[in-house]
Amino acid sequence: MAELARVMRFSTAGELTASIAHEINQPLGAILTNAETAKAILKSPSPDIAELNEIVDDILKDDQRANEVIRRMRSLLKKAPFELKNFDLNDLVRETLGVLSSLAVGRKVELSSLITQNALPILGDRIQLQQVILNLVVNGIDAMRDTPSENRIISIRTSRVENVAQLSVSDRGPGIPEDKLKEVFEPFFTSKAEGMGMGLSIARTIIEAHHGLISAKNRDHGGASFRIRLPLVS
């Protein structure tokens, strides 16, 4: 299963490449501008030390931003064993939304999230579960390519239902043909001309390895919704 998950990580990384490049270019561009400004100040007869200190602080912050993007990319691609740890599903969802923010802006998609205030402690492999969430959101974004930009909304919701953590990812695309709803998690099923049809199959494998369930349905007002249910731990 680790190898299957790695296949999905590389596939998702391909979708996020432009987004990641944009994320890195922003802090790098700011660092260059600040460095050039600092150099100009140092050439003046009486450099403003306070202003130079502020510039250095800004450079440090932008350097940390770039490092964080690189760290996320390495985490996305590294070959890691299946590793179970306790963590809050809500925290993972927030982190994943941060990874996706630039992609959403680039595709003119709104990420609408409603994260429950209740803690959702689960036992799982953080990296693999993040890949599942990334895959579902990227699929939703792809599904809305022909949707008017003002209607391109991905809704991410978390909730607690008895002893289960629940996560849903919904889009406003064309939805799934009713006769195909039972096939979406089968290997090689895809609606994309260039797709391999492995993402949702691997996602199901990962969720079931966590003793959870993943399901799909069409929304009443258009679009598709995917729901994940994972057991809570005390």
Residue, then its C-alpha position, 0 to 999 in steps of 0.5 A: m500500500a505504501e507504493l500505491a500511496r507514493v504513486m498518488r503522491f507523485s500524481t498530486a505533486g504534478e497537479l501542484t507543480a505550478s502552484i508550488a513554483h508560484e508559492i516559492n517565487q513570491p518569497l524569493g522575489a521579496i527577498l531579492t527586492n529587500a536585498e537590493t533595497a538594503k544594498a542601496i541604503l548601505k551605500s548612503p552616507s548615513p545608513d538607517i540602521a532601524e530600516l535595515n533591521e526591518i529589512v533583515d527581519d522581512i528577509l528572514k520571514d520570507d526565507q522561512r516561508a520558502n523553506e516551509v513550501i520546500r518542506r511540504m514538497r519533500s513531505l509530499l514526495k518522500k518514500a515513507p513507511f506506513e506510520l500510525k500516529n495520533f493527531d487531530l484531523n482538523d489540524l490536518v485539514r487546515e494544513t492541507l488547505g494551506v498547501l492548496s491555497s495557491l492552486a485554488v487562486g490560480r484556478k479561480v476556485e474558492l475553498s470554503s471550509l467549515i471546520t468543527q470546533n470539536a476535536l477529531p482525534i484519530l490514529g493514522d498515517r498523516i502523510q497518506l491521509q493528506q494525500v487522500i484529501l489533496n486528491l479529492v480537492v484537486n479532482g473537484i477543482d479539475a471537475m469545475r474547469d468548465t464551470p463559470s468562475e463565480n460558481r467554482i467553489i470547493s466545500i470542505r467540512t469536518s464533523r463528529v458523528e458519535n465515535v466517528a470523524q467525518l470529512s466531506v469534500s464537495d464541488r459544483g462541477p457536472g457531478i458523476p453519472e448515476d450509473k457510474l457512482k458505484e464504479v468511481f473507486e474502481p481501478f482505472f475508472t476516470s472521467k479525465a482524458e489524460g487520467m490514469g484512474m488510480g487516484l480514487s482507488i488508491a484513496r479507498t485503499i488508504i481509507e480502508a487501511h485506516h478502518g474507515l469508509i469513503s463514499a461518493k454521491n451527487r449533490d442535489h443542486g449539482g456537483a459531486s460530494f465525497r465523504i470520509r469516515l474514520p474512527l475516533v480514538s479516546 
